[in-house]
Amino acid sequence: MLDRLAAIETRFTEIERLLSDPASTTDIAQYQKLAKEHRQLAPIVETGRRYADVLAQLAEARRIVEEENDRDLIAMAKEEIVVLEDRAASLEETLKEQLIPKDPNDDRNTILEIRGGTGGDEAALFAADLFRMYSRYAESKGWSLEVMSTSEASAGGLKEVIAQISGEGAYGRLKYESGVHRVQRVPATEAQGRIHTSTASVAVLPEADDVEVEIDPADLRIDVFRSSGPGGQSVNTADSAIRITHLPTGLVVQCQDERSQLKNKAKAMKVLRARLLDRAIIQQQSEEAAARRAQVGTGERSEKIRTYNFPQSRVTDHRIKLTVHNLSEILDGNLDELIEALRMADRANQLQHPSAEDD
């Protein structure tokens, strides 16, 4: 750990030198990148310096006990050793947590995809409830939300909705929401008051830059067609809807919300890039089996992660076995309690199962 701290200190000093050089302001993008790295390293450097200072004091106190003859001085040093050892242990734990590698995608914008699962019309209504929940949460965080594509169900609700959420740390907080969400409630159409169980799947993808995911136009099949609404009725007299098929992977993205064919194509390409990046990330994670097992849940799309029980006003996250009884507040977008608990559990698991690069 001390070697890593020394390397970080060296890099931090180098960044400070570069930032103070007037020539660095000529490249705004590079300057912003350095400033961001400086902000990320500053807390680690500060804690590391405090830790080094405590270790130096501890070494001096131990030297006094071993080498000095003054009894009063030795007694004072022994008392100081107890205090310093506790302080050193606390700072060491803080450093271990700070040195956990940050997910490089955490600061990205995100593509949110919600689809109704088992349960027919009730699943579509639940998908709409989830979309409203995440919309409220994004609003509370000051993030912007843009609907990329929607498919409405004939009886109300959403068969599918895809949205881009933009803002600092959007992906880092929402990534724990990927998986199958289950609802238990009495549908409005249920005459006998029986509780039904329905599901909706949520996928949270980091937004990909054009440079990161290169797509060969020859690998795409692009179909244009007329937009349609619930029940199949036409909602646009022009062929503005777009369906893009990525031939090497078989991924298909469809967008019809805009009246402009060009806008629909741009939105569809953005979703396709995000799915391709997510596919690459999942492939990389599958190759790191030990690290993946240490995460909170697997993050797989098929994993049942949470149950929303209306009769008991209960929400249970099955990955960390957390149950809260404030269902209405959760559905109103007050997700911080759940997300913070998931983040803490994830960090605790990473501390217990450090990857090879942390050793």
C-alpha positions, 0 to 999 in steps of 0.5 A: 500500500505504501508503494501505491501511495508513493506513486499517487503522491508522485503523480499528484505532484506532476499534475499540480506542476502541469496545471500551474503551467500556463501552456496547459490552458491552451488545450482545454480538454486536456486541462479539464482532464488533469483537473478532474484527476487532481480532484480524484487524487486529492483526498487520497493524498491528504489521507496518505500524508496524515498517515505518513505523519502518524507513522513517523510519530509512532516510530519516534514514540517507540524509539523513546520507549526503547532508547531513553532512560527518563521514566516520565518520558517513557510513560508519556511515550507509551500513552502516545503509542496507544493513541497513535496506533488507533489513529494509524489503524483508522487512517489505514482503513480509510486509505484501503477504501479510498484506494478501491479502484473506481469504476471508470464508467461511474461519471458517465451519462447513462441509457436506461431501458425498462421493459414489461415482463411477465404479467401482461397489462399489469407488467406494462403498468409496472414498467410505467411506474418504474419509469416515473420512479427513475424520472423523479429520482433524476429530477431530484439529482438535477439530472436531465432525462430525454426519452429516446424511444417508447412503446405503449401498451394498449391498456395503458402503461409501457411495453418498453421505454428507453431514455438517456439520463445525463448528469454527474455520476448518473451511471455510478448511482443507477448501475445497481438498478439493472435486473428484474424488478417484481411487483406484488399488488391487486390489479385494478381489474381484479374483482376478487381482490387477489394479489398478482405478481408481475415483473419488469426488467431494467437495464442501465448502460453507460453512454458510449462516445463515438470514439470509443465504439467504432461502428462500421457502416457496412455492419448495419442494416437500416430499415425505415417504416411508418411510426405506429402507436398502441394497437398498431394505429399509424401516428405519422404519415411519413416513413420516419421510424428507424430500425437499426440491426447490427449484423455482427451481434444481432442487436436491434434498436428501434426508434420512432418518437421523433417526426424526423428520420435523422433524429430517430437515427441519431437516437438509435445509434446512441442506444446501439453504441451504449449496448455495444459498450455494455456488451464489451464490459460484460464480456470483460467482467465475465473473464474476471470471474473472481472479481465479478462474484465479489460484486453486489449481485451479478448485475445480470439482466435475468437476476431478480433484484427487488420486490415491491409489495403493495399490500405491506408497503414493503420494498425488499432488495434481495441482493443485500437482504434489505427491507424498507416499509416506505413503498410510496416514497420509493416509487416517488423517486426517493431511492437514495436509501436503497442506492447508498446501501447497495454502494456500501455493500459493494465497497465492503465486498471489494474490501473483503475481496480485493482484485490483484491490482489492489494487492 
